[in-house]
Amino acid sequence: MSSVPAAPLDAPPGQPKKAATAAWIGSALEYYDFFIYGSAAALIFPEVFFDESDPATATLLSLATFGVAYAARPVGALFLGHFGDRLGRKKIMVFTLVLMGLSTFLIGCLPTRDQVGTLAPVLLVLCRVLQGISAAGEQASANSMTLEHAPPNRRGFFTSFTLSGTQGGQLLATLVFIPVAALPDDQLLSWGWRVPFWLSIGVAVVGYVIRRTLEETPAFTQQTRSEGVVKLPLAVLLREHWADVLRVIAGALIASVSTIFTVWALAYGTSDAVGLSRSSMLWVGALANLVALGAIPAWAVLSDRIGRRPVYLIGAAGSAVMMFVYLWAISTGSYPLVLVLGILTFGVVYSAANGIWPSFYGEMFSTRVRLSGMAIGTQIGFAVAGFAVTFAAQIAGPGGDDWSAVALFTAALCVPPVLAALTARETHRIPTELLGERASREKAGRETVAA
């Protein structure tokens, strides 16, 4: 059992805001890169990298490559989580940024199937795996950095910047893809699709400069000085926090809402069964993400006041219901209805869970295993969420238009996050230095009895 610091840990002046800014920019780049791929997988890659003589199979294979990165993420989480808890949060944040920027740029340079045959999709999958490894450590390291720098009574707000950055990256990815998708097909399929991947280099340079100037967190520094780092964080994690790891895995399935909304619904809305244009569906995602930029910190501030659990439950249970409504709206072909319900579903309701999980999950673990706990727990859950798109494409039937089956599937994936939140302890008032420690649990139990 680790010792408890005698006094609260204070971050140097300005570091909480700087850490939040670094997390926002880094996450924006990571998920710009990640969701640029999602848009391309739904709209372009079936024709560029796969056999276009069988459009249905080509689309299915393209969406499967989207899920490949999620399969790689648990492996990346084991590696990056281990070194993040041994070497510090800052080093991992810099490494993930460089790896994501490089792998995304290389995707834009890949030869097509017409040029090199089956080698083209193989190279595509390889780059996608590198993206997945990078993403595995990005959010966990950024969340740990912001949580451990934040004032104790505002951890929800500061850690929400990581997810605001994620939404900002998705928004940027969508806005970049709108003019690209409007290009004539010959230009789009030859060079146009490559441009969004090349543009990631500029953001990577900015993020790298900011992250290099960050200081390590007071909590990690104190842990290193007083006890040293844990030699095998995974062993400690599974011995002392196994129940919380299971909760985070279950909770991370909520990301299925994002992947279904961002990828499958985009492919469905632009299919022959519905007939909405690529640009109009991309605008739904853009505006929903724009609203989420405001909704995420608002929900996070509320969680600092009333607790993580109630806000998270609103998002998880609400998303299960709203995905039925949104996919139904797409099936009607009514664009105003799709736009309004898309913004409400993804921009408002889903943001309640999406903006809270960085603090909710991070507060379950002690400093010595926080990055490992968040990385491993979330990435196993996210791996399932990534392949939710592939499963949805199969569940939707030969015509790809059974939206109700996909909505039911998405709602079922929201049940484990609800159960995880109901069984978790409330942590928003526990001091940062006591998070995840047995002392904090005993203190919480005494306060409950006293109340």
Secondary structure per residue as TSV (DSSP state, phi and psi in degrees):
chain	resnum	aa	ss	phi	psi
A	1	M	-	360.0	131.5
A	2	S	-	-79.0	153.4
A	3	S	-	-77.3	159.8
A	4	V	-	-105.0	128.1
A	5	P	-	-56.8	148.5
A	6	A	S	-75.6	-23.6
A	7	A	S	-138.1	155.2
A	8	P	-	-58.7	151.5
A	9	L	-	-94.9	124.3
A	10	D	-	-107.4	133.4
A	11	A	-	-78.0	150.3
A	12	P	-	-58.5	151.3
A	13	P	T	-54.9	134.3
A	14	G	T	85.1	-16.8
A	15	Q	H	-67.8	-37.8
A	16	P	H	-56.8	-44.6
A	17	K	H	-68.4	-39.3
A	18	K	H	-66.1	-40.2
A	19	A	H	-64.8	-40.8
A	20	A	H	-64.8	-40.2
A	21	T	H	-64.8	-43.7
A	22	A	H	-63.1	-39.3
A	23	A	H	-65.7	-40.9
A	24	W	H	-63.1	-50.2
A	25	I	H	-66.3	-43.8
A	26	G	H	-63.5	-43.5
A	27	S	H	-67.7	-35.1
A	28	A	H	-61.2	-43.8
A	29	L	H	-66.0	-48.3
A	30	E	H	-55.6	-44.3
A	31	Y	H	-91.7	-15.6
A	32	Y	H	-60.7	-50.6
A	33	D	H	-61.8	-44.5
A	34	F	H	-65.4	-42.6
A	35	F	H	-90.1	-17.4
A	36	I	H	-57.4	-42.1
A	37	Y	H	-63.5	-41.8
A	38	G	H	-60.9	-44.3
A	39	S	H	-63.4	-43.0
A	40	A	H	-67.2	-36.6
A	41	A	H	-65.1	-33.4
A	42	A	H	-81.3	-33.7
A	43	L	H	-110.5	-29.0
A	44	I	T	-124.1	-46.8
A	45	F	H	-59.3	-30.6
A	46	P	H	-55.5	-32.8
A	47	E	H	-90.9	-25.8
A	48	V	H	-88.6	-38.8
A	49	F	T	-112.7	-10.4
A	50	F	S	-127.4	174.4
A	51	D	-	-74.2	105.1
A	52	E	T	-75.9	-3.7
A	53	S	T	-72.3	-17.4
A	54	D	S	-126.8	82.2
A	55	P	H	-57.0	-39.6
A	56	A	H	-64.4	-45.6
A	57	T	H	-67.8	-38.1
A	58	A	H	-61.6	-42.0
A	59	T	H	-65.1	-43.0
A	60	L	H	-61.1	-44.8
A	61	L	H	-66.3	-38.3
A	62	S	H	-64.2	-44.0
A	63	L	H	-66.6	-30.2
A	64	A	H	-65.6	-35.9
A	65	T	H	-65.5	-28.9
A	66	F	H	-61.1	-40.6
A	67	G	H	-74.6	-20.8
A	68	V	H	-56.6	-40.3
A	69	A	H	-62.2	-34.5
A	70	Y	H	-70.5	-31.2
A	71	A	H	-68.2	-32.8
A	72	A	H	-76.2	-21.0
A	73	R	H	-64.4	-40.5
A	74	P	H	-60.2	-37.0
A	75	V	H	-65.0	-45.6
A	76	G	H	-61.7	-35.1
A	77	A	H	-65.2	-40.8
A	78	L	H	-60.9	-43.9
A	79	F	H	-71.3	-53.9
A	80	L	H	-73.5	-32.5
A	81	G	H	-63.4	-43.2
A	82	H	H	-58.5	-50.9
A	83	F	H	-74.8	-26.6
A	84	G	H	-66.7	-35.0
A	85	D	H	-83.8	-12.1
A	86	R	H	-101.6	-39.4
A	87	L	H	-101.6	-18.7
A	88	G	-	116.7	161.5
A	89	R	H	-72.6	-37.5
A	90	K	H	-61.9	-44.9
A	91	K	H	-62.2	-39.4
A	92	I	H	-69.6	-37.8
A	93	M	H	-62.0	-39.6
A	94	V	H	-69.8	-44.1
A	95	F	H	-60.9	-46.7
A	96	T	H	-64.2	-35.3
A	97	L	H	-64.5	-45.9
A	98	V	H	-65.3	-43.7
A	99	L	H	-64.0	-42.5
A	100	M	H	-66.1	-44.4
A	101	G	H	-61.4	-41.4
A	102	L	H	-68.0	-47.4
A	103	S	H	-65.3	-35.8
A	104	T	H	-69.5	-42.6
A	105	F	H	-59.8	-40.1
A	106	L	H	-66.1	-32.5
A	107	I	H	-59.4	-40.5
A	108	G	T	-66.7	-14.3
A	109	C	T	-100.7	-3.5
A	110	L	-	-67.9	144.7
A	111	P	-	-72.4	157.8
A	112	T	-	-91.9	174.3
A	113	R	H	-62.0	-38.3
A	114	D	H	-63.7	-25.4
A	115	Q	H	-88.5	-42.4
A	116	V	H	-129.4	9.2
A	117	G	T	69.9	-139.8
A	118	T	T	-69.9	-11.8
A	119	L	H	-64.4	-29.2
A	120	A	H	-60.3	-52.9
A	121	P	H	-65.9	-28.3
A	122	V	H	-64.2	-45.9
A	123	L	H	-65.0	-36.6
A	124	L	H	-61.6	-46.0
A	125	V	H	-63.1	-39.8
A	126	L	H	-60.5	-46.8
A	127	C	H	-64.1	-35.9
A	128	R	H	-66.1	-36.8
A	129	V	H	-62.5	-42.0
A	130	L	H	-63.2	-38.5
A	131	Q	H	-59.9	-42.6
A	132	G	H	-64.9	-41.6
A	133	I	H	-62.1	-41.9
A	134	S	H	-62.3	-48.2
A	135	A	H	-63.5	-27.2
A	136	A	H	-60.3	-35.9
A	137	G	H	-98.4	-16.5
A	138	E	H	-62.7	-59.6
A	139	Q	H	-66.7	-40.6
A	140	A	H	-63.1	-42.0
A	141	S	H	-71.5	-41.5
A	142	A	H	-66.3	-40.6
A	143	N	H	-65.1	-42.6
A	144	S	H	-63.7	-41.5
A	145	M	H	-61.0	-49.1
A	146	T	H	-71.1	-39.7
A	147	L	H	-63.1	-42.4
A	148	E	H	-78.8	-15.7
A	149	H	H	-91.4	-20.5
A	150	A	S	-74.8	150.0
A	151	P	-	-58.8	140.9
A	152	P	G	-55.0	-35.5
A	153	N	G	-86.7	4.2
A	154	R	G	-133.2	25.4
A	155	R	H	-63.3	-37.3
A	156	G	H	-60.9	-45.2
A	157	F	H	-64.3	-48.8
A	158	F	H	-68.2	-40.7
A	159	T	H	-70.0	-20.9
A	160	S	H	-67.2	-16.7
A	161	F	H	-64.4	-28.1
A	162	T	H	-60.8	-45.4
A	163	L	H	-78.4	-28.4
A	164	S	H	-62.3	-38.2
A	165	G	H	-64.1	-38.7
A	166	T	H	-59.2	-46.2
A	167	Q	H	-67.6	-36.2
A	168	G	H	-63.1	-38.9
A	169	G	H	-65.4	-40.9
A	170	Q	H	-64.0	-41.0
A	171	L	H	-62.7	-46.7
A	172	L	H	-61.5	-42.4
A	173	A	H	-60.3	-42.9
A	174	T	H	-67.5	-43.2
A	175	L	H	-64.8	-35.8
A	176	V	H	-68.9	-35.0
A	177	F	H	-78.3	-22.5
A	178	I	H	-59.9	-53.4
A	179	P	H	-67.3	-31.4
A	180	V	H	-65.0	-44.0
A	181	A	H	-65.3	-22.5
A	182	A	T	-83.2	-6.5
A	183	L	S	-65.1	152.5
A	184	P	-	-55.7	147.2
A	185	D	H	-55.7	-37.9
A	186	D	H	-65.9	-37.7
A	187	Q	H	-75.4	-39.7
A	188	L	H	-60.4	-45.4
A	189	L	H	-83.4	-12.5
A	190	S	H	-94.7	-57.7
A	191	W	T	-128.1	-24.9
A	192	G	G	-59.9	-40.7
A	193	W	G	-65.5	-21.2
A	194	R	G	-75.3	-28.3
A	195	V	H	-57.6	-47.5
A	196	P	H	-58.9	-33.3
A	197	F	H	-71.1	-36.7
A	198	W	H	-69.3	-32.4
A	199	L	T	-66.9	-15.5
A	200	S	H	-65.4	-21.5
A	201	I	H	-61.5	-41.1
A	202	G	H	-60.5	-45.7
A	203	V	H	-67.3	-35.4
A	204	A	H	-62.3	-39.6
A	205	V	H	-64.1	-45.1
A	206	V	H	-62.0	-47.2
A	207	G	H	-62.4	-37.8
A	208	Y	H	-63.0	-44.4
A	209	V	H	-61.5	-43.2
A	210	I	H	-67.6	-45.2
A	211	R	H	-67.9	-31.3
A	212	R	H	-65.5	-23.4
A	213	T	T	-94.6	0.2
A	214	L	-	-71.9	149.2
A	215	E	-	-93.8	152.1
A	216	E	-	-65.3	156.9
A	217	T	-	-72.8	149.5
A	218	P	H	-59.6	-37.7
A	219	A	H	-64.5	-45.1
A	220	F	H	-68.3	-39.8
A	221	T	H	-62.2	-44.2
A	222	Q	H	-62.9	-43.4
A	223	Q	H	-59.6	-42.9
A	224	T	H	-65.4	-42.4
A	225	R	H	-72.3	-40.3
A	226	S	H	-83.0	-40.3
A	227	E	T	-126.3	-14.3
A	228	G	-	82.3	170.6
A	229	V	-	-85.9	158.1
A	230	V	-	-76.3	131.9
A	231	K	S	-67.6	-40.2
A	232	L	-	-127.6	82.1
A	233	P	H	-55.0	-35.8
A	234	L	H	-62.3	-39.9
A	235	A	H	-63.7	-44.6
A	236	V	H	-65.1	-41.2
A	237	L	H	-59.5	-48.7
A	238	L	H	-73.9	-24.0
A	239	R	H	-80.0	-41.5
A	240	E	H	-105.4	-20.6
A	241	H	S	-129.3	24.2
A	242	W	H	-60.1	-37.2
A	243	A	H	-66.5	-38.1
A	244	D	H	-70.7	-34.9
A	245	V	H	-60.6	-43.2
A	246	L	H	-63.5	-37.7
A	247	R	H	-64.2	-41.8
A	248	V	H	-67.2	-40.1
A	249	I	H	-58.0	-47.5
A	250	A	H	-64.9	-42.3
A	251	G	H	-64.7	-35.5
A	252	A	H	-66.3	-15.1
A	253	L	T	-64.2	-14.9
A	254	I	T	-61.3	-22.1
A	255	A	H	-64.2	-14.8
A	256	S	H	-59.0	-33.3
A	257	V	H	-60.1	-42.3
A	258	S	H	-66.2	-46.6
A	259	T	H	-68.4	-38.6
A	260	I	I	-65.3	-43.9
A	261	F	I	-65.0	-45.6
A	262	T	I	-77.2	-36.1
A	263	V	I	-110.2	-59.8
A	264	W	I	-65.1	-45.6
A	265	A	H	-63.1	-32.7
A	266	L	H	-64.8	-45.8
A	267	A	H	-65.6	-40.6
A	268	Y	H	-65.3	-46.2
A	269	G	H	-63.4	-30.9
A	270	T	T	-96.2	3.8
A	271	S	S	-75.6	168.3
A	272	D	T	-63.4	-26.4
A	273	A	T	-65.2	-31.0
A	274	V	T	-110.9	-52.5
A	275	G	-	89.1	15.7
A	276	L	-	-75.4	151.7
A	277	S	-	-75.3	157.6
A	278	R	H	-60.9	-43.7
A	279	S	H	-63.9	-41.8
A	280	S	H	-65.7	-39.7
A	281	M	H	-70.0	-36.1
A	282	L	H	-64.1	-33.7
A	283	W	H	-66.6	-32.2
A	284	V	H	-59.6	-48.0
A	285	G	H	-63.4	-39.4
A	286	A	H	-63.6	-47.3
A	287	L	H	-70.9	-35.3
A	288	A	H	-63.5	-41.7
A	289	N	H	-68.6	-32.9
A	290	L	H	-63.4	-44.3
A	291	V	H	-64.2	-38.8
A	292	A	H	-62.1	-29.8
A	293	L	H	-59.8	-30.7
A	294	G	H	-91.1	-34.0
A	295	A	H	-70.9	-38.2
A	296	I	H	-60.7	-52.4
A	297	P	H	-65.9	-29.3
A	298	A	H	-66.2	-46.1
A	299	W	H	-63.2	-37.0
A	300	A	H	-65.3	-41.6
A	301	V	H	-61.5	-41.0
A	302	L	H	-61.7	-38.8
A	303	S	H	-67.8	-27.9
A	304	D	H	-68.9	-21.4
A	305	R	H	-96.1	-44.0
A	306	I	H	-110.4	-9.1
A	307	G	-	115.6	159.4
A	308	R	H	-74.5	-43.0
A	309	R	H	-58.8	-51.1
A	310	P	H	-62.5	-38.8
A	311	V	H	-68.5	-43.2
A	312	Y	H	-61.1	-40.7
A	313	L	H	-64.7	-36.3
A	314	I	H	-58.3	-45.5
A	315	G	H	-68.5	-43.3
A	316	A	H	-70.1	-50.9
A	317	A	H	-69.0	-39.8
A	318	G	H	-63.9	-37.1
A	319	S	H	-65.6	-36.1
A	320	A	H	-59.7	-39.0
A	321	V	H	-76.4	-44.8
A	322	M	H	-69.8	-26.4
A	323	M	H	-66.8	-32.1
A	324	F	H	-60.2	-47.1
A	325	V	H	-66.0	-42.3
A	326	Y	H	-67.1	-47.1
A	327	L	H	-66.8	-33.6
A	328	W	H	-61.3	-42.5
A	329	A	H	-60.0	-41.3
A	330	I	H	-62.0	-40.1
A	331	S	H	-62.8	-24.9
A	332	T	H	-76.9	-21.0
A	333	G	T	76.0	7.3
A	334	S	-	-85.6	106.3
A	335	Y	H	-64.3	-42.8
A	336	P	H	-57.6	-38.4
A	337	L	H	-67.5	-42.9
A	338	V	H	-60.8	-43.2
A	339	L	H	-63.6	-49.2
A	340	V	H	-64.8	-47.7
A	341	L	H	-73.1	-28.8
A	342	G	H	-65.0	-43.4
A	343	I	I	-64.8	-42.6
A	344	L	I	-66.3	-43.0
A	345	T	I	-66.5	-56.2
A	346	F	I	-89.9	-37.8
A	347	G	I	-76.3	-33.3
A	348	V	I	-109.2	-62.4
A	349	V	I	-68.1	-52.1
A	350	Y	H	-61.0	-29.9
A	351	S	H	-62.9	-24.6
A	352	A	H	-62.6	-43.4
A	353	A	H	-79.6	-39.2
A	354	N	H	-66.2	-34.9
A	355	G	T	-82.8	-17.3
A	356	I	T	-96.9	-27.7
A	357	W	H	-61.7	-31.2
A	358	P	H	-57.5	-42.9
A	359	S	H	-79.2	-39.9
A	360	F	H	-60.0	-49.4
A	361	Y	H	-72.3	-44.5
A	362	G	H	-62.0	-33.2
A	363	E	T	-75.0	-7.6
A	364	M	T	-76.8	-18.9
A	365	F	S	-116.1	154.2
A	366	S	-	-79.3	166.0
A	367	T	G	-58.0	-39.1
A	368	R	G	-68.3	-19.7
A	369	V	G	-132.1	15.5
A	370	R	H	-61.9	-47.5
A	371	L	H	-66.4	-40.5
A	372	S	H	-63.1	-45.4
A	373	G	H	-61.1	-45.1
A	374	M	H	-69.5	-42.9
A	375	A	H	-64.8	-51.0
A	376	I	H	-67.8	-47.3
A	377	G	H	-61.2	-49.1
A	378	T	H	-69.2	-39.5
A	379	Q	H	-73.4	-29.7
A	380	I	H	-66.2	-44.9
A	381	G	H	-65.0	-40.8
A	382	F	H	-66.1	-28.6
A	383	A	H	-61.2	-42.3
A	384	V	H	-64.3	-42.9
A	385	A	H	-61.8	-37.1
A	386	G	H	-64.1	-41.3
A	387	F	H	-82.2	-3.5
A	388	A	H	-58.3	-32.8
A	389	V	H	-64.2	-43.5
A	390	T	H	-65.7	-43.5
A	391	F	H	-62.1	-41.2
A	392	A	H	-61.4	-39.8
A	393	A	H	-63.1	-32.0
A	394	Q	H	-79.3	-41.5
A	395	I	H	-64.0	-31.0
A	396	A	T	-69.4	-5.9
A	397	G	T	86.6	175.1
A	398	P	T	-57.3	-35.6
A	399	G	T	-84.3	-9.5
A	400	G	T	66.5	25.4
A	401	D	-	-124.2	12.4
A	402	D	-	-85.8	76.2
A	403	W	H	-66.2	-32.5
A	404	S	H	-66.0	-36.0
A	405	A	H	-66.1	-39.8
A	406	V	H	-66.5	-39.9
A	407	A	H	-64.1	-40.9
A	408	L	H	-65.5	-40.5
A	409	F	H	-61.0	-44.6
A	410	T	H	-64.7	-41.7
A	411	A	H	-62.9	-38.1
A	412	A	H	-63.4	-35.9
A	413	L	H	-72.5	-13.1
A	414	C	T	-85.9	-12.2
A	415	V	H	-68.5	-49.0
A	416	P	H	-56.7	-41.3
A	417	P	H	-60.1	-37.9
A	418	V	H	-62.9	-45.4
A	419	L	H	-64.4	-38.1
A	420	A	H	-61.9	-43.2
A	421	A	H	-67.7	-38.8
A	422	L	H	-66.1	-28.6
A	423	T	H	-96.0	-7.1
A	424	A	S	-81.0	155.5
A	425	R	-	-86.3	153.7
A	426	E	-	-82.2	133.6
A	427	T	-	-127.7	1.7
A	428	H	T	-68.3	-17.4
A	429	R	T	-105.4	1.3
A	430	I	S	-79.6	132.1
A	431	P	-	-57.1	148.1
A	432	T	G	-56.8	-41.3
A	433	E	G	-70.5	-13.0
A	434	L	G	-103.0	-4.6
A	435	L	T	-60.2	132.0
A	436	G	T	76.5	-2.2
A	437	E	S	-91.5	152.4
A	438	R	H	-62.2	-31.4
A	439	A	H	-60.7	-37.3
A	440	S	H	-69.1	-34.3
A	441	R	H	-69.5	-40.9
A	442	E	H	-65.0	-38.6
A	443	K	H	-64.4	-42.9
A	444	A	H	-64.2	-37.2
A	445	G	H	-67.2	-41.0
A	446	R	H	-63.7	-39.7
A	447	E	H	-66.4	-35.9
A	448	T	H	-67.4	-43.0
A	449	V	H	-62.8	-43.5
A	450	A	H	-62.2	-38.1
A	451	A	-	-67.6	360.0
